[in-house]
Amino acid sequence: MAQVIFEFGDLQVIQRGDKYFARYDAGAHQIVMREDEISPNEASHLQLGKDEMNQTLFAIQKRLIATGVDPYVSNLPRS
């Protein structure tokens, strides 16, 4: 069962069992929602304030790029 443990604007930190996910708007000129698995440490950092949130989201996007994933494309099913 999923539980939203933090929410700020377009960002949600979700816990499913022992895994954490960030659901956020990765778009620049239009809404592009993504949900990516994050570490417990990243989940904590996302809750520390806007600067830490931005740094953590940039780190997540950088990690996605390094693995060949386009971080600016939604990975959620269309509703």
Backbone bond lengths (Angstrom), bond angles and torsions (degrees), N, CA, C in turn:
res aa  C-N    CA-C-N  psi(-1)  N-CA   C-N-CA  omega(-1)  CA-C   N-CA-C  phi
1 M - - - 1.443 - - 1.529 109.55 -
2 A 1.308 116.41 135.08 1.460 121.63 -178.73 1.519 110.36 -87.00
3 Q 1.328 114.04 142.12 1.459 120.26 177.95 1.521 108.57 -133.99
4 V 1.321 117.29 124.75 1.456 121.62 175.03 1.527 106.59 -76.61
5 I 1.342 116.34 118.25 1.462 119.35 -178.27 1.523 112.56 -102.58
6 F 1.330 116.44 -12.76 1.463 120.39 177.73 1.519 108.21 -158.32
7 E 1.326 115.98 142.76 1.461 120.48 178.13 1.519 108.54 -145.90
8 F 1.331 115.29 132.40 1.460 121.48 176.68 1.519 107.77 -150.09
9 G 1.322 116.85 113.56 1.460 120.05 -178.61 1.516 111.29 58.66
10 D 1.330 116.19 -123.79 1.471 121.88 -179.28 1.525 112.94 -90.45
11 L 1.319 117.70 12.22 1.461 121.71 -178.40 1.519 110.68 -110.47
12 Q 1.326 115.65 132.83 1.460 121.91 170.49 1.521 107.80 -127.88
13 V 1.325 116.41 137.44 1.463 121.82 169.29 1.520 105.51 -104.64
14 I 1.326 115.33 121.97 1.461 122.39 -173.08 1.522 108.49 -117.65
15 Q 1.323 115.89 138.00 1.462 120.94 174.92 1.522 108.24 -113.47
16 R 1.330 115.54 128.55 1.467 123.26 173.99 1.518 106.55 -125.33
17 G 1.306 116.48 104.57 1.462 120.36 -175.18 1.509 108.79 64.24
18 D 1.331 116.27 -123.97 1.469 120.16 -179.98 1.529 112.09 -100.89
19 K 1.333 117.15 12.84 1.467 121.31 179.60 1.521 110.36 -109.14
20 Y 1.336 114.77 149.61 1.453 122.05 179.37 1.525 109.75 -119.26
21 F 1.339 115.12 146.51 1.453 121.54 -179.03 1.523 108.91 -136.85
22 A 1.319 115.35 144.89 1.463 121.19 172.43 1.522 106.91 -107.75
23 R 1.317 116.01 124.50 1.461 121.49 173.73 1.523 105.83 -110.06
24 Y 1.329 116.36 121.54 1.461 120.29 -170.84 1.519 111.03 -152.85
25 D 1.326 115.48 162.94 1.456 122.71 176.25 1.521 108.12 -87.88
26 A 1.326 116.84 112.53 1.462 122.04 -178.16 1.525 112.20 -99.44
27 G 1.310 116.65 4.02 1.464 120.31 -177.60 1.517 112.63 -83.36
28 A 1.309 115.25 155.15 1.462 121.06 178.03 1.527 110.21 -98.94
29 H 1.336 116.88 -51.09 1.459 120.93 -175.96 1.525 112.65 -109.50
30 Q 1.303 116.38 -7.08 1.461 121.20 176.51 1.520 107.58 -147.89
31 I 1.320 116.36 163.71 1.461 120.34 -178.75 1.520 108.92 -75.32
32 V 1.338 116.16 125.27 1.461 123.61 177.07 1.525 106.30 -134.14
33 M 1.324 115.88 96.59 1.465 119.83 -177.11 1.522 110.64 -83.36
34 R 1.324 114.59 135.91 1.467 122.56 176.92 1.517 108.19 -128.44
35 E 1.323 114.29 156.58 1.456 120.79 170.03 1.514 106.86 -134.59
36 D 1.337 115.79 118.66 1.462 121.08 -177.34 1.516 109.98 -127.29
37 E 1.331 114.96 142.61 1.459 119.70 177.13 1.525 109.27 -69.58
38 I 1.313 115.23 138.69 1.461 121.63 -179.74 1.516 109.25 -131.64
39 S 1.321 115.64 164.55 1.463 120.74 178.24 1.529 109.64 -80.86
40 P 1.328 118.16 161.21 1.463 120.29 173.91 1.533 111.54 -57.43
41 N 1.322 116.96 -35.83 1.466 121.11 177.94 1.535 110.97 -63.50
42 E 1.327 116.49 -43.69 1.461 120.13 177.76 1.530 110.52 -64.84
43 A 1.334 116.93 -38.73 1.464 120.31 177.54 1.523 110.41 -59.54
44 S 1.311 117.01 -40.59 1.468 121.07 178.15 1.519 111.38 -66.94
45 H 1.336 116.59 -43.43 1.466 120.34 -178.88 1.530 112.47 -64.00
46 L 1.325 117.14 -33.04 1.460 120.15 179.95 1.527 111.93 -64.46
47 Q 1.327 116.83 -18.50 1.459 121.24 -176.87 1.529 113.26 -97.94
48 L 1.330 118.04 1.24 1.465 121.32 -173.31 1.526 114.57 -85.02
49 G 1.303 117.63 -16.66 1.466 120.43 -178.53 1.510 109.98 146.17
50 K 1.320 115.16 170.66 1.470 121.02 -174.00 1.529 112.98 -61.75
51 D 1.335 118.19 -42.08 1.472 120.01 179.88 1.520 111.26 -63.07
52 E 1.330 117.15 -46.85 1.470 121.03 179.07 1.517 110.72 -64.74
53 M 1.340 116.12 -37.23 1.461 120.56 178.45 1.524 110.24 -61.04
54 N 1.337 116.82 -48.84 1.464 120.23 179.80 1.519 111.61 -62.72
55 Q 1.319 118.31 -43.45 1.465 121.56 178.97 1.524 110.96 -61.00
56 T 1.331 116.27 -42.21 1.468 120.28 -179.00 1.521 110.97 -68.30
57 L 1.336 117.71 -42.43 1.466 119.93 178.20 1.527 111.18 -63.93
58 F 1.328 117.80 -39.36 1.468 120.48 176.01 1.531 110.50 -63.40
59 A 1.324 117.48 -39.43 1.471 120.80 178.47 1.528 110.77 -64.78
60 I 1.328 116.91 -40.02 1.468 120.89 177.47 1.528 109.53 -62.75
61 Q 1.335 117.27 -46.27 1.463 120.63 179.62 1.522 111.58 -63.77
62 K 1.315 117.38 -39.14 1.466 121.34 177.62 1.531 110.38 -62.61
63 R 1.330 116.62 -41.66 1.466 121.22 178.46 1.527 110.47 -64.00
64 L 1.338 117.06 -40.22 1.461 120.20 178.55 1.522 110.90 -63.56
65 I 1.330 116.74 -44.40 1.470 120.77 178.76 1.523 110.39 -59.63
66 A 1.335 116.98 -41.90 1.470 121.21 -178.97 1.526 111.74 -63.19
67 T 1.343 117.56 -25.72 1.461 120.21 179.34 1.528 112.55 -96.91
68 G 1.358 116.29 6.78 1.453 120.45 176.43 1.518 114.37 88.62
69 V 1.321 117.97 11.69 1.461 121.79 179.93 1.524 108.98 -98.32
70 D 1.323 116.69 135.03 1.459 121.11 176.48 1.530 108.13 -80.77
71 P 1.328 118.50 110.28 1.464 120.62 -175.29 1.522 114.02 -75.15
72 Y 1.331 117.07 -2.07 1.462 121.06 -177.33 1.530 112.06 -106.36
73 V 1.341 116.05 14.74 1.452 122.35 177.91 1.528 107.25 -118.71
74 S 1.321 116.28 133.74 1.465 120.58 -179.19 1.519 110.45 -62.36
75 N 1.318 115.62 141.69 1.466 120.96 174.38 1.526 110.26 -116.26
76 L 1.331 116.90 15.56 1.458 122.00 178.67 1.510 109.89 -98.57
77 P 1.335 117.18 147.47 1.471 119.10 177.17 1.515 110.60 -64.24
78 R 1.304 116.20 145.02 1.461 120.83 178.13 1.523 108.77 -71.12
79 S 1.313 115.23 140.92 1.470 118.11 179.92 1.503 111.89 -95.82
